[in-house]
Amino acid sequence: MPIPSTLRALASAAALAAGLLSAGGASAQEAYPAKPITIVVPYPAGGSNDTFARQVAKELGDELRQPVIIDNRPGASGNTGTGQVAKAAPDGYTLVAVSSSMTTNAAVQAKMPFDPVTGLAPVAMFAKGPFIVAVNNEFAARTPAELIAAIKAKPGQYNYASSGTGSVNHFATELLKAKVGELQIAHIPYKGMGPAVTDLVGNQTQLLISSGPSLLPMVRSGKLRAVGITSLKPSPVAPELTPMAAAVPGYEFELWWGLLAPAGTPADVVAKLNATVNRILAKPAIAANFLKEGAIATPLSSAQFGAVIAEDVARWKKLAKQQNITAD
């Protein structure tokens, strides 16, 4: 029985509409990003996470032709903002800029609002940077070997500072103690880096291991003395400093910064973000700006970045158990 012309016309129109919808769906997928992207910084403005995130965000917005907005959400040592992103829609429009402190948090905190290995998707590393090993000017040591010898000569008579129990600089110093094997120096935790540096200058403590931006200005003004750096080899961050590994073989501690997305974010979106960030990191001006902040631009694949996070969580959990590091 012949199909009436009216029905044939309706069928053709429906087929055309279906085709248009299908094409429109494909175009929408290909168009990422189609709206502004938010990068949550889980710390106050002004810190290294915030600085690197803002530099990358500006370039990312130019590259992707969409606004990239920085949203500072501090709290709970970075866990508040990061946990909120872990629960966000996995569509590539809400990201978080984190650092190694996420992995040291995971090593000492019994309950995290997210799993740092499986609860977030690694997107791209921004940079890595060694720590500076600094002492009070009244402390006699000027080299890594002299530092270790001086502490060993007077066990239990010196103190080291950190920005808090379970902080990255706490772990960096406990790792040094573990590598030496017998280094008796007491831990004095502070609520932030500012008071820790102040008391180091005042000789309330004698040793502090922390980032270049935290310590190098004080070193270069003569208020503190740097005796070493925590990279295995001399670093462009402070090429004049001897690696601590010269006196303590195998000792290395580097802070990293990077970008994460909610778990389940489409692989093609992660790949696009990763490629774009890595292209940004290759720009000489960005590399130079990062170096001023004590870090070296470090492009990695998302899989490589994920491996770094997983390895760090396992390593710091092991060190926390070995050195009896627990959360406050």
N, C-alpha and C positions, 0 to 999 in steps of 0.2 A: 504494500500500500504506500503510495508516494507521501513523503513528509511535506506538509503544507509549508508554503514559502515563509509564512510568519514564524513558524517554529524554527525553520532553518536560520532565519535572521537572528532569532533570539539565541540559538545555540552558538552562532558565530560571534555574537556580541559577548556571550559569557566566556567563550574561549579566549577572546581578545582581552577581556578584563582580567582573567586568570593569568594570562601571560604578562600583562602589565604589572600585576601585583607581584608576580614572581620576580620580574626584572627589578621592580622597586625594592624588594627585599634584598636582592643581591647587591644593589647599589648602596643600600643603607649599610650593609656589612662592609663593603669596600670603602665606605666614606669615613671610617673611624680616623680621627675623632670628629664627630658632628656637633659637638657642644663643648663648653669649657671643661677643663680637667682641674681637679683639686688635688694638691699635694699637701697632706697633713704633716706638720712637723710636731712631733710629740714632746717638744721642749719649748721654753720661752724664746722669744726673738733674741738674736745677737750671738748665740752659740754657734759652734761649728756645723751642727746639723742644719740650722737655719741658714747660715751663710752659704753652704754648698747647695742646699735645696733652692735658694733664691737665684743663684747664678745659673743653675741648670734649668730652672723653670722659665727664666727669661728666654734662653736659647731654645728651649723645647717649644714654647709658644710660637716663636718665629718659624721654627722648622715645620711644625704641624698646622700652623695658621689657625690656631684657636687659643683663647686666653688660658693661661695656666696659673691658677690661684694658689697662694700659700696660705694655709690655715693652721696657726699655732694652737695646739691643744695640749699644754703641759699637764703633768700629773703622774704620780706613782712611778717615778724614774723612767718615764717614757711609755709605761704600759697603758695609760689611759687612752691616749690618742691612737696608739698602735692597735689596741684592742677594738676600738671603734672602727678602724679601717678593716680589720679582720672580719667584722660582721657586715660590712658594706656590700652593696650589689657588686658582683664580680664582672663588671662591664668595662673596666679600664678607665673609668672617670673619677675614681677615688683611689689615690695612692698614698703611700707613707714613706717619708725619708727617715731612715734609721741608722744606727751605728752599732759597733761591737757591743755596746752596753746592753743591747737586747739579749745577747748570748750570755753575758755574765749575770744578768738578771735571772735568766732561765736556770743558771747553775745554782743559785742560792735561794730562790723563792719557791716555796712548796706548791703554790698555786699561781699560775699565770692566766690572764684572761684570754689567752690564745696560745697555740702551739707554735713556737718560732720556726719549726722545721716544716710542719705540714699545714699550719693554719694560714699561711701567707704564701703567695707566689713570688719567688725572686724575679725581679725585672732587670736590674742593672746595678753594678757597683759603680760608685762615683770615684772613690779614691782610697788610698791607704797611706798611713803615716806612722813613723816611729815615735816613741816617747823620748823625752829628754830626762836624763838622770842628773838631778841638781842637789847641791848641798848648801848648808849655811856657810857664810864666809869664814866663820871661826873654825870650821871643820877642816882638818889638815889635808885631806885627800884631794888630789888633782887629776887622777887617772882611775880607770876602772880597777886596776890591780891594787892601787893604794886605798881605794874605797873598801874593797873586800877585806884587805889586811887590817885596816883601822877598826872595822866593826868586829872582826874576829879577835883583835887584841883586847877589846873591852866588851865582852859579851854581856848583853842585857843593859848596857849603860846608855844606849842611844835609842831614839824614837824615829819612826818614819810616819809621815802624814799621808792621808788620802782624802778624797772628796766624799767619802762615805763607805761604810761597810758594804762589800759586794760591788763597789765601783770598779771601773776598768783599771784605774791606777792602783787600787788595792790588789787586784789580781796580778798586775804587772810586777809588783814588789814581792808578792808571795811566790810568784813563779821564779823570781831571782833567788829567793831564799831556798826554794826547793831544788833549784839547779846547783847551788853551792853546796847544799847538804847540811851545813851547820852554820847558820847565820842568825845569831840571837839579837834581834832588834825589835822593839815593841811597836805595835800599830796604834796610831792615834787618828781615829776617823773624825772628819769635820763635816759640817753641813754645807758642802759646796767647795769649789776650788779657791775662791777668794780668801776665806779665813785660813785655809790650809797654807796658801802661799804667804800670807801675812805672818803666821806663826813660824814658818820656816825662816823668813827674813829675821825675825826676832829671836831665833835660836831656841824656841820652845820645842821644836823638832829639828832634826839634823838632815833628813833625807826626804826627797819627794820625787817620784817618777810620774811625769805627766806630759801632756802634749806641748809641742813647740809654741803655739800661741799663748799658752798659760805661763810658760817659764822663760822663753827666750828674751822677751822684753826686759825682764828682771835681771837676767844674766848679762845682757848687753849693756845695761845701765850700771852694772857693777854691784847690784844688791844681792845677787846669788852667784854661785859658781857651778857651771856645768862640768861634770866629770866624765860623761859618756852618753851614748845614744843606744836605743834598744833594737836597732836594725842589725842584721848579721854582718852587713858590710857598710862602709861609709855611705851616708845618705846625703842627697842634695838638699835636704831640709836643713842640715847643719853639717856641711862637709868637714868642718874643722874638728868635729868630735869623734873620738875613738869608740867603736862599738863595744858594748859591755861583753860581747862574746870573745873579745881578746883575752879577757880574764876569766870568763865563765863560759867555756865552750858550749855551743848550742843554744845559748840564751837569746831569745828573740821575742819581741812583743810589738805588734803593729795594730793600731786602731784602723778600722775601715768604716766607710759610710756608703750607703746605697739606697736603692728604691725598691719597694715591695708593693704588691697588689693583693687584693683578697684572693684566697685559694679558689680555683675554678675559673679565673679570668681566662678567656679564650687564648689559645696558644698563638694565634696570628696577631692578636693585640699585643701580647707580651713581646713577641718577636719584633713588631714594629717599634715599640717603645725602646727595646734594647738596642736595636740598630740606630735609632735616632740619638739616644743618649751617648752611645759609643762614638758616633760622628761628632757630637758636641765636645766630647772629651779630647778628641784629636785636634781641636782648635788650639793654636799656640797661646792665645790670650787666656783661655780657660785654664790650661795647664799652668801658666804663669801665676794666675790668681790663686789657684789651689796651693801652689808651692809657697806663696806668701802666708798661707794659713797653716803651713806645716804638713801638707799632704801632697801626694803624687797621684795625678789622674791615672786610674787603673781600669781600662775597659776590659770587661769579661763577658762571656756569654751568660745567659740567664742560668743555664745548667751549672756552669763553673761557679757562679755566685752562690747558688743553692748549696753546692758542695762545701764552700767555705763556711757557710752558716752552720750546716750540720756538723762539720768537723770541729768548729769552735764550741758549739754547745756540748759536744761529747768531751772535748779537752778540758773545758772549764768546770764541768761537773766532776771530772776526775780530780782536778786540782783542788776544788772546794772540799772534797772528801778528804784528800790527803793532808791539806793544810787547815782543816777544820774551819772553813769560811762559811758562816751562816748569816742569814739576813737579820737586820736589827729587829 
